[in-house]
Amino acid sequence: MTARAPGRPRALRVAGSAVVSGFFFLEGACASGQAPGASSNPEPRAGAATSPASPFKEIPSSVLAAYDAGRSRAWDPARRFKALFRAEASPKVGAIGRGWLSVWWDGASGTLEWRASAPIAGAGNGGVLRMKQRGDAAAGDKTPLLSARLSAPDLIACILGTPDAAPSPSTALDDQGRVVEMRFPNGEVVKFQPGEGVPRRIEANGPDGRAVLRLETFGEWPAGEEVPSP
């Protein structure tokens, strides 16, 4: 199924104190860490309801509820999907790399398998990222795609389009409760074009360069269908 590009969302900066997930650069230019401080918060729409028990009083409760529902769908243990992205990596030093990135996600095991084409793949063209338990910062297999500073949950969360946690000060949501931006303390900014299933576009910008993934196809991953060998 070919992805459609939705209209540009209006971002809302949210407050809070949870840890968010990061993104990777396909040429190894990446970083992750705790969220920095929030920017100034927008005023709520006139008449918009807010939750009196919530710290996010400047964001309508309906937006927060939509975010939580989307997060639950994305991280549902019963969820299995496969997706193909067009990938482009633009390091500050070196040639631009273009290719393809395929991913297979199994929510029950918390496992993301990936395959990449040359020159995106670097020294290898496939690997497995794992999460030991939902919410853990457990590191998965390290691959040529990743920096030593990036954990497996960081990458998985960006492919899924949302962290498995409450929104943090560095998380921006649109008016439908979808994540459109995450910021990190070392200067990395990850922007998302939300879509059904996974983001239609994922862009990471940082001190070492820029990486962009554009969704080409997305669908269910039937039980019993094997991932191609690297």
N, C-alpha and C positions, 0 to 999 in steps of 0.2 A: 504494500500500500504506500503510495507516494504522499509525503507530508504536505500539509497546507500551511501557509504562513498566516497566523492570525493577525489582527490589528495590533498596533503598538499599545501595550498596557500603560496605565498610569500607576507609577510606583508609589508605595507608602512605606516609609521607614518605620520599623517597629522597635519597641523597647523590650528589655528583658535581660536574663542573665544566663541563658543556656549556651552550650558550645555548639557551633555549627560545623558543617563539613566543608572541605575545600575542593580544589580542582587540580588537574594535572596539565603539564605541558608535554606534548607528544615528543618533543626533542629533549626532555629531561628538565625543562625550565619550569619549576613548580615549587610550591610551598604550602604549608598548612599550619594552623595554630588557632589560638583562642581569638574570639572576636574583639575588635577594637570598639571604641566608644561610638555611640549613636550620633547621627547628625540631628539637626533640629527636626521636630515632628510636625507633620501637617495638622491643620485644624480639622476636626471631624465635620462631616456634612451636617447641615441643619436638620435636626429631627432624627439623626442617626442614633440608634440605641447602643449603649455600651454596657459592659458587664460591671456592676459595682464591685465585684470581688476580684476583678482582673487588673493586673498592673498595666495593661495596654489600653488605658482609658481614652487615648486619643485616636484609637482605631475602632471602627464599628465592630460590635460583637459578631455580626454576621460574617465579616471578613475573617476574623479569627476562627470562627466555626468552620468556614469553608477551607481555611488552611489546614486545620486539624483533620477534616474529612479527607482532603487530598493526600496528606501525609499518611494516613491510615491505609488508603488504597494503594499508595506507592509501595509501602513496606509490608503489605499483606503477605503472610507466610505462604499462602496458597498460590501466589502469583509467579508465573513463569512467562518470560517473553524473550524474543530475539529481535535485534535491531541492527541496521547497517547505517553507518555515518560516512559522509565524505569528510576527510580530515585534511587540515592544513596547519602546518607549524612554521612560524616565522621567527626564528631566533634573532637576537640582536646581533650575533656574530655567526655567519654561516649562511648557507643557501636555504631558501624556502623549500620545505618538504610537503608533498601532496600525495595522498593515497586514500586508503579505505580502512575503516575500523569497524569490525563486527563484534557484537557482544551478545552473550546468552546469560540471563539472570534466573536463578532459582531461589525464590524467597524462602523456601522451607529450610534449605541448608545455608542460606546467606552467602551464596557463591556466585561470583561473576567471572565467566570465562571470556577471553577476548582473543581476537586474531587481527593482525594488522598487516597491510601490504608494505613492501619496500617503496620509497625510502623511509616511510613513517616508522617502520618497525625497528630500525636501527640494527642492533646486533641480534635481535630475535624477532619472531613474528607471532608469538602467542604466549598466553599465560593464564593464571588463575588468581583471582583476588577473593579472599575469604574474610568473613566476620565470625568470630567465635560465638558471640552472643549479641543479640540486638542491643544497641546502645554502647557496647564496648568499643574502646579505641584500639582493638586488637589489630596488629599488623598482619597483612596477608603476604602472599608471595611478592617479592620485589622483581620488577621486570625492567627491560630497557626503556620502557615508557615513563618510568617514575623516578622522581627524586627520592633520596633517602629520607627527606623530611616529610614526605607525603604518606599517610596511612591508607590502607585498603578501604576503610569506611569513608574516607574523604572522597575518593574516586567514585565509589559506589553511589554515594549520596548525590553527586553531581550528575551521574548518568540517570538516576531516578528522578532528579529534578527537585529534591527536597531533603533536608536532613531529617532524621528520625528523632526529632526533639522539638520543643517549643521554639518559636522564632527568637532570635537574639538581636542585640542592638545593631549588628551588621547585616541583618537580613532585610531586604526590601520586598514587599508584597504588592501585587496589583489589587484592584478593587474586587477581584474575584478570589482573593486569598492565595494566589499562586506566587511562588518565588520567582522574582525577576532579577535579583542581584544578591551576591554575597561578597563581603569585603574581608580582607585578612591583614594582619598587622605588618607584614613585610612588603606591602604595596600591591599585592595581587587583588584583582577585581574580576569576579566571574559573573557574567551576565547570561540570562536565560531568555529564550523565546518560548513561553510555555506551550504545551500541546497535550493532546490526549495520549496518555500512556507514558511518554517520555518527552523531554524538551525537543522542540523542532530545531533549535540552534543553541549551542553552548559556546560561549566565547570567554577565554581567559586571557587577561593582560597582566603582565608583571615586569619586574626589573630585567628579566632575561629574555623577554619576547612575548609572543602572542600565539595562541592556538585556537582554532575554530573547528567545531564539529557541526555538520549540517545533516539532519536526518534524511535518509533516502527511503528506507522501508522499516516497518515495525509490525510485529504480529505475535501471536501466541507461540510458545515453544512447546510443542506436544511432548508428553511423557514418552520416553523410549526413543526419541530422535536424538542421535548423537551429534556432538560438536565435531566439526572437521578437525583432523590432526593438524598441528602447526606445520 
